[in-house]
Amino acid sequence: MDYKIEMAHDVVVLVPTGNLVASETESLKSQVEKLIEKKFRCILLDMSRIDFMDSSGLGSVMAVNKLVTGAGGVFACAALQEGVRKVFRVTRADQKIAVAATQLEGLLQIQERTLHVKGL
Amino acid sequence: METGKGTLLVVDDDAFVSEMLADILDGDGYKVLTAERGMEALKKLEDLPEISLVISDMNMPEMNGLELIEAIRKSGSDVPIIILTGNSEISVAIAALNKGANDYLIKDENINETITISVEKVMEKQQLKLQNIQLMENLAQKNRELKKERTLASKVQANILPIKLQLSGFQTGIYYRPSNQIGGDFFDALETKNSIHFLIGDISGHSTSSALVMAVCNGMFRSLGQTMENPLEIVTAANRMLCQMLMDSGMFLTLAYMTLDRENNVLSVVSAGHNPVFLFNGTDIETIESTGPVLGWDPDDDWEVLEFPFNPGSTLFLYTDGLVEAKNSSNEEFEARLIESLIRIEGPPDELVTTLLREVSDFCGGRFDDDLTMFAIKRL
């Protein structure tokens, strides 16, 4: 799976391309671990280029959510395709992870939550 | 005198050249043997397996260098060979390389220096080659062991699951196939004093860890089902144990857990992020959607309990996502066809499962990427 990484102010936007399946879960975790090591704390996973996600893929998204929030950061997913959105809905992952309709909405959500975390 | 660097065999009919090379290489830490003829060299190679490199002249009586290379390789030996040529014999040197020599050297005034460099280079390459062969052998051995382990695990897993169920007052149809010998799907039925419990679960992924968690879950639900009657209490207790076990791995369990109160004909359902469950009551099909999150993420999670009549003649159809996510060549999923198939197919549960299996196999060309489980239960 290919990753594009963009910066929007202090939010890292991670844009993976391909199928988020068992063979790709370690690469997603590794990308997020590297970002945390570099002290990035606000991460938006733009899923607009994920065509298919299996249960291992969802597990890896849950794991990186815990990684980021466990490090005191803020994490969200954005721009889910229909199939991926359905997996989030059925498993109720959308109640565990912040999900935004678009990348822009995701960025705004993270910025608002960051202010909340800082008590501003 | 050092001999730790290896034993070399110099083959040359010119004793002056042999002795000169032996002196150089001996001084460099090698043990050097010599032979004047090809046949003598072959005999020494056969008798002395410690010879780790041959340096041979090209022009020799009885058996020339090319013939010697051929004979060595024909014997099955892959001992490295360096050949020595005159200035005008480059084409012969190339022919020797094609026959299986590893390097060639020109016999000139620089031979004192070039011979040690060449020997070291060829020995190093040979060492790497041997190490690679060893690594490949180790890898093949590990793969064989892994395959054996997976086959054993597959058999153990198959024995854990109730492939045939004998439930009085019910007919059942079952199909279970892990995508990769072992898998994370499981299902069960349990008769207690006042009720019957049905469950189907799917651990995320289909790795060895999924199979391990599946085995634990199977035992855990059997134990919980024996001591509790309420599906919500059972699912809540299982979730707390799974959260402790899976920690922050992200792994999870989707589960549909049902209890049937036989006296009141009421089916109580808790679905933890599982695919819809279908309940046929006469001519109606009830689609029972997920009633809460998957298990293993949050110990404080909660679920809704839904109740449905489950009278004699009703059929319950449970499955895992391997059924609905099977894709055809146009990348369409079987899910869109499932309800139509369920309405159309007639017959007892085992026929329902067999026909559905045939239809989904035709749909996806027999290519299943996920574990596949179907479990149909008809109340008589």
Contacts between the chains, C-beta under 8 A, distances in Angstrom:
chain1	res1	chain2	res2	distance
A	22	B	205	5.5
A	22	B	206	7.2
A	22	B	207	6.9
A	25	B	250	7.9
A	54	B	325	7.8
A	54	B	369	7.9
A	54	B	370	7.0
A	55	B	202	7.0
A	55	B	204	3.7
A	55	B	205	6.2
A	55	B	252	7.4
A	55	B	254	7.6
A	55	B	321	7.3
A	56	B	204	5.6
A	56	B	205	4.1
A	56	B	207	7.9
A	58	B	204	6.8
A	58	B	250	7.8
A	58	B	252	7.6
A	59	B	204	4.5
A	59	B	205	6.7
A	59	B	249	7.1
A	59	B	250	3.7
A	59	B	251	5.2
A	59	B	252	6.1
A	60	B	250	5.6
A	61	B	250	7.3
A	62	B	250	4.1
A	62	B	252	7.1
A	62	B	297	6.3
A	63	B	248	6.3
A	63	B	249	6.3
A	63	B	250	3.1
A	64	B	250	7.8
A	66	B	248	4.6
A	66	B	250	7.3
A	67	B	248	7.6
A	70	B	248	7.3
A	90	B	254	8.0
A	90	B	273	5.7
A	90	B	274	7.8
A	90	B	275	7.2
A	90	B	289	7.8
A	90	B	290	5.2
A	91	B	252	7.2
A	91	B	254	6.6
A	91	B	273	3.7
A	91	B	290	7.4
A	91	B	293	6.5
A	91	B	294	4.7
A	92	B	273	5.8
A	92	B	290	7.1
A	92	B	292	6.4
A	92	B	293	3.5
A	92	B	294	6.9
A	93	B	293	7.6
A	93	B	294	7.7
A	95	B	293	6.4
A	96	B	293	7.0
A	96	B	297	6.0
A	96	B	298	6.9
